[in-house]
Amino acid sequence: MDKKQELLALKQKLESRGDTPFVNSPKDIVFGDGNPNTELMFIGEAAGYWETVERKPFVGPAGKLLVKTLKETLGLDRDQVYISNIVKARPPNNRDPQPDEIEAFRPYLDKEIEIIQPKIIATLGRFSMAKFIPDVSISRVHGQPRFFEFSTINDKLTNYKPIIFPMYHPAAALRSGTVLNDFIQDFNKLKTLLSQKYETPITVVETLQKPAQTTLF
């Protein structure tokens, strides 16, 4: 199977499970969307109202800001990147997902990443950031890319070391002019990252509990 077929099979597997949080029918699943051969993958938090209507991540107001900034800074359309969430359904009243709820969807996100293997994973918001960079404030580390030893969460990928690029969630950027400025500045840094060819000089073994990553900037 090619990557597109593998992702479709993964989506169908999730839809057929029936025991994941917030999912009463397959239509409640909002799976990742975009180009499976991209170098750039965005990971957000969870689906919202409009995402469940269209069954596509980041299509509401926050998604419109993401797509607009993606085009204006990187010159890319959303179908040229891949966009997903750590929770592939909508929590009640758009509340924050709990650790056990995130864990229920974790194997599917890990498999998405394994299939796509993007050069850069841009995390949107603190929940997706915490998957790779736990126990830190997003205000301290946003816009600071670092390599991640992916074998710490998937021992099949011993040589895969993507760049993790933490960013504010676009919903936060809609609520604050200061965060919006940071969001746009981080996209400009992302443009620089995409234009450069980095090798991955990992000198430490990173762990899932407390990764020790190598900062690029």
N, C-alpha and C positions, 0 to 999 in steps of 0.2 A: 504493500500500500504506500501511496505517497502521503505527504504530511496532511493534505486536505482530507484525505480519506481516513487517516488515523484520528484526526480531530473529530470528524463526524462520528466515527465509531465510539470515541470517548464520550461525546455528547449523548449519544443514544444509550450508552451504558448508564450514565448519570440519570437520564430521564426514566429509565426502567427500574431504578433502584427503589424509589418510593418511600424511603425512610430517612431522607435528609431533612434538616430543619427548614421550615417555612414552605415546604413543597407538598401540596395536596394533589397536584396533577402534573404531568410533564410540562404543561404550559406555564407552570410557575418557574421553570428553569430559565435563567438568562445566561447562556454560555458565552464564551469568548468569541470575538469576531475580528476578521481582518485577514491580512496577508500572512500565511504560515511560513513564508520564506523571507520574512523581514529581518533586519538587523535590530529593530527597535520594538520592544514590547512594553506596554503600559499595564500596570496592575493597580486597580482601585480597591474600594472597600466592599460594596454590595450594590445590588440593584435598587433603584427607586421606583416610583410610580410609573414614569414614562418608559423605563426600561422593561417593566413587566408587560406593558401594553404592546411595545414593539418587539419584545424578546431580543433585545440588543443592548449591550452595555453603553453607557454614556451617551444617551440621546436626549436627556432633559437639559435644563439650563446649564448645569455644570459641564455636560458633554458638549454643548454648543461652544462654550468658552474653550474647552480643550481642543476641539476641532479647529476653531478659528485661530488659536494661538499656534497650533501645529502647522497650519498653512502659512501664517504670516511670518513665522520665525524659521521654520525648517523647509518650507515650500512643499510640504507633503500633505496629501489627502488622507483621510482616516483609513481608506482601504489599502493604503501602502504600508501601514503598520498593523500591529495586532493589539487589541484591547481586551482586557479581561478583569475579573474581580476575584478577591479571595473568597467571597461568599457569593454563590451563583444563584441567588434568589433574593427576595425582598424581606428584610426583618419587619415585624409589625411597627407601624408608625415611623418607619425609617430609623429605628433606634440602633445604637451601636451593637455589633455582633459580639456575642460572648465567646470565650476561649473554646468551649466545647463545640460551638456552632462553626467556628473557623476550622477547627480540627476535622469536622465531618466532611468539609469540602476540600481539605488540604490535598488528599491524594489526586484529585482531579486537576487542581492547579499545578501540582508538581509534574503530573504527566503532560499537561499542556506545555510547560516549560521544556520538558525533556524532548517533546516532539519538535518544537520550534527552535530551541537553542539559539535565542537571539544574542547578539553581541552585547546589547544594553537592555537592562530591565529598569524602567523608570517607575518607581513606586509612587502612587498618588495618595497622600495622607498617611497618618500614623499607623493604621492597622496593617496595611500592606508593607510599610517600611519595617515594622516589627518582625515580620517573617524573616528578614535578612539581617536587620540591625536592631536588636532588642535593647530595651532598657536605656534608651536615650530620647531626648526631646527632638521633635522634628525641627523646631526653631534653631537648634544647634547644628544640625547636620544636613539640612536641605541644600541642594546644589553641590554637594561634596561627593563625587563618585568614588567608589571603592570596589576592588575586585572581591569576588565571593567564591569560595571553594564549594562548588555545588555538590561534590561527592559527600559532603557532610549530611545532606538530606536525600541523596540518591546515589547509592554506591555503584550504580551502573555507569555514571558519568564521571569517571575519574579524571578526565582531562578537560572538563568543561568549566571554565572560570569566567562567567559573565561579569560585566560591570554593573553594579547596582547604583542607581542614581535616584536618591530620595528627593521628592518634590512635595509641595503642598497639594492638597486636593483642590481641584478647581472650584468646588463648592465653597471652600474657605476663601478663595480668591474673590468670589462674588460678594462676600460679606465684608471684605476689608481692602481698602485701597493699598495699604502697605503690603499685605500678602499678595495682592495682584501684581504689584511691582516686582516682588521677589519671584513670583511664578513666571513672569515674562523673562526676568533676568536668568532664571534657571533654564528656561528653554533656550536662551542664547548660549549658555554653557553646553547644553545638550547638542546644539548645532556644532560646536567645536569638537566635541567628543566623536560625533558621527563622521566628521571629516578627517579624523586622524586614525591611523592604524596602530593600535596598541598591541604589544605582546603582553602576556600576563605573568609578571614576575612574582608569583606567590612564594613567599619564603616562610609562611607559617601555615599550620593546619587550623582551619577555622571550624568551630563547633556550632551546632544548631543552637545550643543554649546561650553561648556568648561568643559570637564570631570575632575573630581578630583579623580585620581586613586592611588592605593596603590602599591608602588614599592617593588619588591621582593629582588633585589640585592642592 
